[in-house]
């Protein structure tokens, strides 16, 4: 059995997802190497989403497109 968000909790979660200020706080925490967690209390349970910072891996050189340099004719 999978618990579902009630209508009120769903709307609070949806508003959080669309909150630009809240998203910026999360991004800043991740850039500082901190995890970011969001909790949502419902009648049945407490939901928790956690984002962990990860390193950006470089692309292998053999997978990069080879393009000639752009030259100006000025």
C-alpha positions in Angstrom: 0.0 0.0 0.0 1.4 3.4 -1.0 0.4 6.4 1.1 -0.9 9.4 -0.8 -0.7 13.0 -0.1 -4.1 14.5 0.9 -5.3 17.5 -1.1 -3.9 20.1 1.3 -0.5 18.5 1.5 -0.3 18.1 -2.2 -1.0 21.8 -2.7 1.6 22.8 -0.1 4.2 20.5 -1.8 3.3 21.9 -5.2 3.7 25.5 -3.9 7.1 24.6 -2.5 8.2 23.2 -5.9 7.2 26.5 -7.5 8.8 28.7 -4.9 11.9 30.4 -6.5 13.2 31.8 -3.3 13.0 28.4 -1.7 14.8 26.8 -4.7 17.6 29.4 -4.4 18.0 28.5 -0.7 18.3 24.8 -1.6 20.8 25.6 -4.4 23.0 27.7 -2.1 23.0 25.0 0.5 24.0 22.4 -2.1 26.8 24.6 -3.4 28.2 25.0 0.1 28.3 21.2 0.3 25.4 20.8 2.6 22.4 18.6 2.1 19.0 20.2 1.7 15.8 18.6 3.2 12.2 19.4 2.8 9.6 18.0 5.2 5.9 17.9 4.8 3.6 16.9 7.6 0.3 15.2 6.7 -2.4 13.6 8.7 -1.0 10.1 8.0 2.8 10.7 8.1 5.7 13.0 7.6 7.2 13.1 4.2 10.9 14.0 3.8 12.8 14.7 0.6 16.5 15.1 0.8 19.0 16.4 -1.8 22.7 15.7 -1.4 25.5 17.6 -3.0 27.4 15.8 -5.7 30.6 16.6 -7.7 30.3 17.4 -11.3 32.2 14.8 -13.3 34.1 15.9 -16.4 33.0 14.5 -19.7 35.4 12.1 -21.4 37.3 13.8 -24.1 36.4 11.2 -26.7 32.7 12.0 -26.3 33.0 15.8 -26.9 32.0 17.0 -30.4 34.8 18.2 -32.5 34.1 21.6 -34.0 36.4 23.9 -35.8 37.1 27.2 -34.0 34.9 30.1 -34.9 36.9 32.8 -36.7 35.9 36.4 -37.2 36.4 37.9 -40.6 36.7 41.5 -39.4 
